[in-house]
Amino acid sequence: MTDRTEPGIGGRGRRPGKVALAALETPRRKARNGGRIMGTLGLFLFAALIVGASKGGLSTAAALAVPILSIWMDPLIAAGVLLPVFLVSDVVGVWLYRHEFSRANVLLLIPAGLAGVILATFLAPHVSSVHLALATGLVGLFYCGQAWLKQLRGRNAAVPFRPGPGIFWGVLTGITSFISHTGAPPFQSFVLPQRLPKMQYAGTNTLVFAAINLFKLPAYAAVGLFADVDVPLLLAMALVATLGAVLGRRLAQWMPEAVFTLVIQILLFVVSLYLVGNSLTRMLA
């Protein structure tokens, strides 16, 4: 297993070849009996279910997938293993939300996200993924604290769409999504305050991240994160993710608007808290 304090994709000292295979072999070496192997398989499938549900509407949930697999492997390797699952569920999600999204946000955030992915491709060898994860988590915690403070003060007015801040948050979304699939905090810091209708918000999230994930594909392939992929496992995860996307949309439709917003904020808070705590632990170790 690689040192988790190394830089992100393309970091010095990281051996890119056969990464995906190593990711799958690592838990197998730890699992000495059939029961533990099934438990590891369960983690992969549960992560795939979360990814699918996020594409169906529970957007922030996707950021939990990499931490779940990080129990068994390096977070960067987990990001590479999950990207094909994201891409499959993206297709389902885009079809489900093809008529429900904010046109202004999509037209702004997709090009900004592409710029972020390109920037991250060059920055990744030089910027520690630990520090980037810490910054991402702090952004999420700051947004949650700010949003809940406004609610306590009775200031729940929607913030209008503004292209300037959108470009900044879109670029940051592309960067953080490239490193570890944790683009939700900066994305939501810009979009959630606009208080879009829940299905329009879910559709905007799905389309933007579908584009960003597609942008990440060439860079991930270039550094070997798709080498020797376990095809049967990938197919099983893709199937579970597809079912998760349908389930996520049903849940998004069923939940009242206020409950939907609160669930997204709570998920964002949990993910952000994990990123901050895990980053600080790794920095102090």
Residue pairs with C-beta under 8 A, 6 or more apart in sequence:
1 26
1 73
1 74
2 14
2 15
2 74
2 76
2 77
3 13
4 74
4 75
4 130
4 282
5 128
5 130
5 282
5 283
5 285
6 12
6 13
6 14
6 76
6 128
6 129
7 14
7 124
7 125
7 126
7 127
7 128
7 129
8 76
8 120
8 123
8 124
8 125
8 127
8 128
8 129
8 132
8 178
8 179
8 180
9 76
9 120
9 121
9 124
9 125
9 178
9 179
9 219
9 220
9 223
9 225
10 16
10 121
10 124
10 125
10 223
11 124
11 125
11 129
12 125
14 76
16 223
16 224
16 225
16 227
17 224
17 227
18 224
18 227
18 228
19 77
19 80
19 223
19 224
19 225
19 227
20 77
20 80
20 81
20 225
20 226
20 227
20 228
20 229
20 230
21 227
21 228
21 229
21 230
22 77
23 73
23 74
23 77
23 78
23 80
23 81
24 81
24 230
24 233
26 72
26 73
27 40
27 43
27 72
27 73
28 37
28 40
30 36
30 40
30 72
31 37
31 39
31 40
40 72
41 233
43 68
43 69
43 71
43 72
44 69
44 81
44 233
44 236
44 237
45 236
45 237
45 240
46 68
47 65
47 66
47 68
47 69
47 82
47 85
47 237
48 65
48 82
48 85
48 236
48 237
48 238
48 240
48 241
48 244
49 240
49 241
49 243
49 244
50 61
50 62
50 64
50 65
50 68
50 244
51 62
51 65
51 82
51 85
51 86
51 89
51 241
51 244
52 85
52 89
52 92
52 240
52 241
52 242
52 243
52 244
52 245
52 246
52 247
52 248
53 61
53 244
53 245
53 247
53 248
53 251
54 60
54 61
54 62
54 89
54 244
54 248
55 62
55 86
55 89
55 90
55 92
55 93
55 96
55 206
55 209
55 210
55 241
55 244
55 245
55 248
56 92
56 93
56 96
56 202
56 244
56 245
56 246
56 247
56 248
56 249
56 250
56 251
56 252
57 198
57 199
57 202
57 206
57 248
57 249
57 251
57 252
57 253
57 260
58 248
58 251
58 252
58 263
58 264
58 267
59 184
59 188
59 201
59 202
59 205
59 206
59 209
59 264
60 184
60 188
60 264
60 267
60 268
60 271
61 248
61 267
62 86
62 181
62 184
62 209
63 181
63 182
63 183
63 184
63 185
63 267
63 271
64 267
64 270
64 271
64 274
65 78
65 82
65 181
66 75
66 78
66 79
66 82
66 180
66 181
66 182
67 75
67 271
67 274
67 278
69 75
69 78
69 81
69 82
70 78
70 278
73 81
75 129
75 133
75 180
76 129
76 179
76 180
76 225
77 225
79 179
79 180
79 181
79 220
79 225
80 220
80 225
80 226
81 225
81 229
82 181
83 181
83 213
83 216
83 217
83 220
83 225
83 226
84 226
84 229
84 234
84 238
85 234
85 237
85 238
85 241
86 181
86 209
86 213
87 213
87 214
87 217
88 238
88 241
88 242
89 238
89 241
89 242
89 244
89 245
90 206
90 209
90 210
90 213
90 214
91 210
92 241
92 242
92 245
92 246
93 206
93 210
93 245
94 206
94 207
94 210
96 206
96 245
96 246
96 249
97 199
97 202
97 203
97 206
97 207
97 249
99 203
100 199
100 200
100 202
100 203
101 200
101 203
101 204
101 206
101 207
102 161
102 191
102 194
102 196
102 200
102 201
102 203
102 204
104 161
105 161
105 166
105 191
105 194
105 196
105 204
105 208
106 204
106 207
106 208
108 163
108 166
108 167
108 170
109 166
109 169
109 170
109 173
109 187
109 190
109 191
109 204
109 208
110 170
110 207
110 208
110 211
110 212
111 170
112 166
112 167
112 169
112 170
112 171
112 173
112 174
113 170
113 171
113 173
113 174
113 177
113 183
113 208
113 211
113 212
113 215
114 174
114 211
114 212
114 215
115 170
115 171
115 174
116 170
116 171
116 172
116 173
116 174
116 175
116 176
116 177
116 178
116 212
117 174
117 175
117 177
117 178
117 212
117 215
117 216
117 219
118 174
118 215
119 171
119 174
119 175
120 174
120 175
120 178
120 179
121 178
121 219
123 175
124 178
124 179
129 179
129 180
130 279
130 282
130 283
131 279
131 283
132 175
132 176
132 179
132 180
133 179
133 180
133 182
133 275
133 278
133 279
134 275
134 276
134 279
134 280
134 283
136 176
136 182
136 185
136 186
136 272
136 275
137 185
137 271
137 272
137 273
137 274
137 275
137 276
137 277
137 279
138 272
138 276
139 172
139 185
139 186
139 189
139 272
140 184
140 185
140 188
140 189
140 268
140 269
140 271
140 272
140 275
141 269
141 272
141 273
141 276
142 189
143 185
143 188
143 189
143 192
143 268
144 265
144 268
144 269
144 272
147 192
147 193
147 265
148 265
150 156
156 195
158 193
158 194
158 195
159 193
159 194
159 195
160 194
161 194
165 190
166 190
169 186
169 187
169 189
169 190
170 187
170 190
172 186
173 183
173 186
173 187
173 208
173 212
174 183
174 212
174 215
176 182
176 183
176 185
176 186
177 183
177 209
177 212
177 213
177 216
178 212
178 216
178 219
182 271
182 275
183 209
183 212
184 268
184 271
185 268
185 271
185 272
187 205
187 208
187 209
188 264
188 268
191 201
191 204
191 205
192 201
192 261
192 264
192 265
195 261
196 204
197 257
198 252
198 255
198 257
198 260
198 261
199 252
199 253
202 249
202 252
220 226
252 260
255 263
